[in-house]
Amino acid sequence: MNWLKRMPKVDLHLHLDGCVKPETMLEWAAEQGSELPANDAAGLLPYMTVSDDCASLVDYLAKFRFVLPFLQNEQALERSAYEAVERAAEDNCIYIEVRFAPLLHTERGLTADDALAAVIRGLRRGEERYEIRARAIAICMRHHSPKDNLEVVRTASRYLGRGLVAVDLAGDEAGFPPQLFREVFELAQELGIPVTIHAGEAGGADNVLEAIDRLGAVRIGHGVRARENPAVLERIRECGIPLELCPTSNIQTKAVDGWEDYPIRDYMRSGIVVTINTDNPTVSGTSMTEECRRLAEHLGFGMADIVRLMENAVEAAFLDEAEKAALREEFLLRIAEIGVPAV
């Protein structure tokens, strides 16, 4: 399956703090004089990657606490963004959207504006070096106050079209349902910022409907539990709302019971637009090539299926029409070069 590696890919759901490399953590710790529980990359992985006994989304999210203390200055944020692009380029990605929560990086004096500017600088450096497109998405966190999240939205608006393409809502979905954030995302809509919402992962189908109808989501992060209500699935289909599925992560967080229970085939047959994404390459121990390989291995996906998923991602990208047309052209050229037919 060498074609899987060579396939041009698009990753729309990629968390910055979920793809930090253990080698980078070792360098940061040495620079800062900080203690780590291991002195080599292999030894750090258990602290950064979930194990098979991960019980829930809350359990999964706990891994981020290990990395966040090292992502509290502009240099680290810029470097982590650059390395996210580097890692994606190695996997033959031609476009990525990297999301992060600016306010999680303000514990040592940075502002949300500082954090966002640093990440965009890193993405741009990566673009120049590796000739792929990369954009930022600013996350509002569910456990943050409305006042704090309104600040994130206002900050994001200043970077819209300048490296940032959307805002998001993430965190403990079961503990903080989306209706708590109507005011925050009303502002995003007023400011003309595209919205994607984590929904239907640790919460049910009603959260997906709320995200679409009240928060203004034009894409849904995950959405695997939307199938719990056929009316919600029909709403997704009617509105043409793309789902940002993250198969490995969804299984690890127990949003689904396993590969045999994964709904991607059913969604595709019903006319729902689906994409596949890594979510957190380090935390989940995955890559875009690995996600494709697992779909082929566990669900029998062939070349045409994978091409269709990538074409869906191109069309779902938060890019203006000119940029999307250029991305579409590049994708078609790349798959022609490796002898893979477009769908």
C-alpha positions as CSV (number, residue, x, y, z in Angstrom):
1,M,0.0,0.0,0.0
2,N,2.7,2.4,-0.9
3,W,0.1,4.6,-2.5
4,L,-1.3,5.5,0.9
5,K,1.9,7.3,1.9
6,R,2.2,9.0,-1.5
7,M,-1.4,10.1,-1.6
8,P,-1.7,13.9,-1.2
9,K,-3.7,14.5,2.1
10,V,-5.6,17.2,3.8
11,D,-5.9,17.3,7.7
12,L,-8.7,19.7,8.9
13,H,-8.7,18.6,12.5
14,L,-5.3,18.8,14.1
15,H,-4.6,20.1,17.6
16,L,-1.3,22.0,18.1
17,D,-0.7,20.7,21.6
18,G,-1.5,17.2,20.5
19,C,1.3,16.9,18.0
20,V,4.3,18.1,20.0
21,K,7.2,15.7,19.5
22,P,8.9,14.1,22.6
23,E,12.3,15.1,21.1
24,T,11.2,18.7,21.3
25,M,10.1,18.3,24.9
26,L,13.5,17.1,25.8
27,E,15.1,20.2,24.3
28,W,12.7,22.5,26.0
29,A,13.3,20.9,29.3
30,A,17.1,21.2,28.9
31,E,16.8,24.9,27.9
32,Q,14.5,25.6,30.9
33,G,16.3,23.5,33.4
34,S,13.1,21.5,34.0
35,E,12.8,17.9,35.2
36,L,11.1,15.3,33.0
37,P,10.2,11.8,34.0
38,A,12.4,10.3,31.3
39,N,15.6,11.4,29.5
40,D,14.8,10.0,26.1
41,A,12.0,10.2,23.6
42,A,10.9,6.6,24.0
43,G,10.7,7.1,27.8
44,L,8.5,10.2,27.4
45,L,5.9,8.7,25.0
46,P,3.9,7.0,27.8
47,Y,3.3,10.5,29.3
48,M,2.3,11.9,25.9
49,T,0.4,9.1,24.2
50,V,-2.8,7.4,25.4
51,S,-2.7,3.7,26.2
52,D,-5.3,1.0,25.3
53,D,-7.0,1.5,28.7
54,C,-8.1,5.1,27.9
55,A,-11.6,5.2,29.3
56,S,-13.1,8.4,28.1
57,L,-12.6,11.8,26.5
58,V,-11.7,13.3,29.9
59,D,-9.1,10.6,30.4
60,Y,-7.7,11.3,26.9
61,L,-7.6,15.1,27.5
62,A,-5.4,14.5,30.6
63,K,-2.4,13.9,28.4
64,F,-2.3,17.5,27.4
65,R,-1.5,18.6,30.9
66,F,2.0,17.2,30.5
67,V,2.8,19.4,27.5
68,L,1.1,22.7,28.3
69,P,3.6,24.0,30.8
70,F,6.2,24.0,28.1
71,L,4.0,26.0,25.6
72,Q,3.9,29.2,27.6
73,N,6.2,31.4,25.5
74,E,6.2,32.7,21.9
75,Q,9.3,30.7,20.9
76,A,7.8,27.4,21.9
77,L,4.4,28.2,20.2
78,E,6.1,29.2,17.0
79,R,8.3,26.2,17.0
80,S,5.5,23.8,17.7
81,A,3.5,25.3,14.9
82,Y,6.4,25.0,12.5
83,E,7.0,21.4,13.5
84,A,3.3,20.6,13.0
85,V,3.7,21.7,9.4
86,E,7.0,19.8,9.1
87,R,5.4,16.6,10.4
88,A,2.4,17.0,8.0
89,A,4.7,17.6,5.0
90,E,6.5,14.4,5.8
91,D,3.2,12.6,5.5
92,N,2.4,14.2,2.1
93,C,-0.2,16.6,3.4
94,I,-0.8,19.6,1.1
95,Y,-3.1,21.5,3.5
96,I,-3.6,21.5,7.2
97,E,-5.7,23.5,9.7
98,V,-4.0,23.7,13.1
99,R,-6.3,24.5,16.0
100,F,-5.3,25.6,19.5
101,A,-6.8,27.5,22.5
102,P,-4.8,30.8,22.9
103,L,-5.9,31.3,26.5
104,L,-4.3,28.0,27.5
105,H,-0.9,29.6,26.8
106,T,-1.2,32.7,28.9
107,E,-0.1,31.3,32.3
108,R,3.3,33.2,32.2
109,G,2.4,36.6,30.8
110,L,1.4,36.0,27.1
111,T,-1.8,37.5,25.9
112,A,-4.2,35.6,23.5
113,D,-3.0,38.0,20.8
114,D,0.7,37.0,21.5
115,A,-0.1,33.3,21.4
116,L,-2.1,33.6,18.1
117,A,0.6,35.7,16.4
118,A,3.3,33.2,17.4
119,V,1.4,30.2,16.1
120,I,0.7,32.0,12.8
121,R,4.4,32.9,12.5
122,G,5.3,29.3,12.9
123,L,2.8,28.1,10.4
124,R,4.0,30.6,7.8
125,R,7.6,29.6,8.3
126,G,6.5,26.0,7.8
127,E,4.6,26.9,4.6
128,E,7.7,28.7,3.2
129,R,10.0,25.8,4.0
130,Y,7.8,22.8,3.0
131,E,5.5,24.4,0.3
132,I,2.2,23.3,1.9
133,R,-0.7,25.5,3.0
134,A,-1.4,25.8,6.8
135,R,-4.0,27.9,8.6
136,A,-4.9,28.4,12.3
137,I,-8.2,27.9,14.1
138,A,-8.7,29.5,17.5
139,I,-10.4,27.3,20.1
140,C,-12.7,28.5,22.9
141,M,-12.5,26.1,25.8
142,R,-15.6,24.8,27.4
143,H,-14.3,25.2,31.0
144,H,-13.5,28.9,30.4
145,S,-15.9,31.7,31.2
146,P,-18.0,33.4,28.6
147,K,-15.9,36.6,29.2
148,D,-12.7,34.8,28.4
149,N,-14.1,33.0,25.3
150,L,-15.5,36.3,24.0
151,E,-11.9,37.6,24.2
152,V,-10.7,34.7,22.1
153,V,-13.4,35.4,19.4
154,R,-12.5,39.1,19.3
155,T,-8.8,38.3,19.1
156,A,-9.5,35.8,16.3
157,S,-11.4,38.4,14.4
158,R,-8.2,40.5,14.1
159,Y,-6.4,37.6,12.4
160,L,-9.2,36.5,10.1
161,G,-7.7,36.3,6.6
162,R,-4.2,36.8,8.1
163,G,-3.5,33.2,8.9
164,L,-6.6,32.4,10.8
165,V,-9.7,30.8,9.2
166,A,-12.2,29.8,12.0
167,V,-13.0,29.5,15.6
168,D,-13.9,26.3,17.5
169,L,-15.3,25.0,20.8
170,A,-13.5,22.2,22.5
171,G,-13.0,20.4,25.8
172,D,-15.2,18.4,28.1
173,E,-18.4,18.1,26.0
174,A,-20.3,16.0,28.4
175,G,-19.7,18.5,31.3
176,F,-20.2,21.7,29.3
177,P,-23.0,21.3,26.6
178,P,-23.0,23.7,23.6
179,Q,-26.0,25.7,24.7
180,L,-23.8,27.4,27.3
181,F,-21.9,29.1,24.6
182,R,-24.6,30.8,22.5
183,E,-23.5,34.3,23.3
184,V,-19.9,33.5,22.4
185,F,-20.7,32.1,19.0
186,E,-23.3,34.7,18.2
187,L,-20.4,37.2,18.3
188,A,-18.4,35.0,16.0
189,Q,-21.2,35.0,13.5
190,E,-21.6,38.8,13.8
191,L,-17.9,39.2,13.1
192,G,-18.1,36.8,10.1
193,I,-15.8,34.2,11.5
194,P,-16.5,30.6,10.3
195,V,-17.3,28.2,13.0
196,T,-16.5,24.5,13.6
197,I,-17.7,22.9,16.9
198,H,-16.6,19.8,18.7
199,A,-19.9,17.9,19.1
200,G,-21.3,14.4,19.0
201,E,-18.1,13.0,20.5
202,A,-18.6,12.7,24.3
203,G,-22.2,14.1,24.0
204,G,-25.1,13.0,22.0
205,A,-26.8,14.0,18.7
206,D,-28.7,17.0,20.4
207,N,-25.3,18.7,20.8
208,V,-24.7,18.4,17.1
209,L,-28.1,20.0,16.3
210,E,-27.4,22.8,18.8
211,A,-24.0,23.4,17.3
212,I,-25.5,23.8,13.8
213,D,-28.7,25.7,14.6
214,R,-27.6,28.0,17.5
215,L,-23.8,28.2,17.4
216,G,-23.6,28.6,13.6
217,A,-21.3,25.6,13.0
218,V,-20.6,25.0,9.3
219,R,-18.4,22.0,10.1
220,I,-18.6,19.6,13.0
221,G,-15.6,18.2,14.8
222,H,-16.2,14.4,15.2
223,G,-20.0,14.0,15.1
224,V,-19.8,10.2,15.4
225,R,-22.8,10.2,17.8
226,A,-25.0,12.1,15.5
227,R,-26.3,8.7,14.4
228,E,-28.2,8.5,17.6
229,N,-30.9,10.6,16.1
230,P,-31.8,10.0,12.4
231,A,-33.4,13.5,12.2
232,V,-30.0,15.1,13.2
233,L,-28.3,13.0,10.5
234,E,-30.8,14.2,8.0
235,R,-30.2,17.8,9.1
236,I,-26.5,17.4,8.6
237,R,-27.1,15.9,5.1
238,E,-29.5,18.6,4.1
239,C,-27.2,21.4,5.2
240,G,-24.1,19.8,3.7
241,I,-22.3,20.1,7.0
242,P,-18.9,18.3,6.7
243,L,-17.9,16.0,9.6
244,E,-14.3,16.1,10.8
245,L,-14.0,12.4,11.7
246,C,-10.9,11.3,13.6
247,P,-11.2,7.5,13.6
248,T,-8.3,6.5,15.9
249,S,-9.1,9.2,18.4
250,N,-12.8,8.4,18.4
251,I,-12.1,4.8,19.3
252,Q,-9.6,5.8,22.0
253,T,-12.0,8.1,23.7
254,K,-14.8,5.5,23.5
255,A,-17.0,7.7,21.4
256,V,-17.5,4.4,19.5
257,D,-17.0,0.9,20.7
258,G,-14.4,-0.1,18.0
259,W,-13.7,-0.4,14.3
260,E,-16.7,-2.7,13.7
261,D,-18.9,0.1,15.2
262,Y,-17.4,3.0,13.3
263,P,-20.1,4.8,11.3
264,I,-18.1,6.3,8.4
265,R,-19.4,3.8,5.8
266,D,-23.0,4.4,6.8
267,Y,-22.5,8.2,6.8
268,M,-21.0,8.1,3.3
269,R,-23.8,5.9,2.0
270,S,-26.4,8.3,3.3
271,G,-24.8,11.3,1.5
272,I,-23.1,13.0,4.5
273,V,-19.9,14.7,3.7
274,V,-17.1,13.1,5.8
275,T,-13.4,13.8,6.2
276,I,-10.8,11.9,8.1
277,N,-8.2,13.6,10.3
278,T,-5.6,12.9,12.9
279,D,-6.9,15.0,15.8
280,N,-3.7,14.6,17.9
281,P,-0.9,12.7,16.2
282,T,1.3,12.3,19.3
283,V,-1.5,11.7,21.8
284,S,-3.2,9.2,19.5
285,G,0.0,7.7,18.0
286,T,-1.2,8.3,14.5
287,S,-0.7,10.2,11.2
288,M,-2.8,10.9,8.1
289,T,-1.2,7.9,6.4
290,E,-1.9,5.7,9.4
291,E,-5.6,6.9,9.5
292,C,-5.9,5.9,5.8
293,R,-4.2,2.5,6.4
294,R,-6.4,1.7,9.3
295,L,-9.5,2.5,7.3
296,A,-8.2,0.1,4.6
297,E,-7.3,-2.6,7.1
298,H,-10.3,-2.5,9.3
299,L,-13.1,-1.3,7.0
300,G,-11.9,-2.3,3.5
301,F,-11.5,1.2,2.2
302,G,-9.8,1.2,-1.3
303,M,-8.1,3.8,-3.3
304,A,-11.3,5.4,-4.6
305,D,-12.7,5.7,-1.0
306,I,-9.6,7.5,0.2
307,V,-9.5,9.8,-2.7
308,R,-13.1,10.7,-2.1
309,L,-12.4,11.5,1.6
310,M,-9.5,13.8,0.6
311,E,-11.6,15.5,-2.1
312,N,-14.2,16.1,0.6
313,A,-11.6,17.7,2.8
314,V,-10.4,20.0,0.0
315,E,-13.9,21.2,-0.5
316,A,-14.5,21.6,3.2
317,A,-11.4,23.6,3.9
318,F,-11.9,27.1,5.4
319,L,-10.3,28.9,2.4
320,D,-11.6,31.5,0.1
321,E,-12.7,30.5,-3.4
322,A,-9.4,31.4,-5.1
323,E,-7.3,29.6,-2.5
324,K,-9.6,26.5,-2.6
325,A,-9.4,26.4,-6.4
326,A,-5.6,26.4,-6.2
327,L,-5.7,23.6,-3.6
328,R,-8.1,21.6,-5.7
329,E,-5.8,22.0,-8.7
330,E,-2.7,20.9,-6.7
331,F,-4.6,17.9,-5.3
332,L,-5.6,16.7,-8.8
333,L,-2.1,17.2,-10.1
334,R,-0.6,15.3,-7.3
335,I,-2.9,12.3,-7.5
336,A,-2.3,12.2,-11.3
337,E,1.4,12.2,-10.7
338,I,1.2,9.0,-8.6
339,G,-1.3,7.4,-10.9
340,V,-4.4,7.6,-8.7
341,P,-7.6,8.5,-10.5
342,A,-9.9,11.3,-9.2
343,V,-13.3,10.3,-8.1
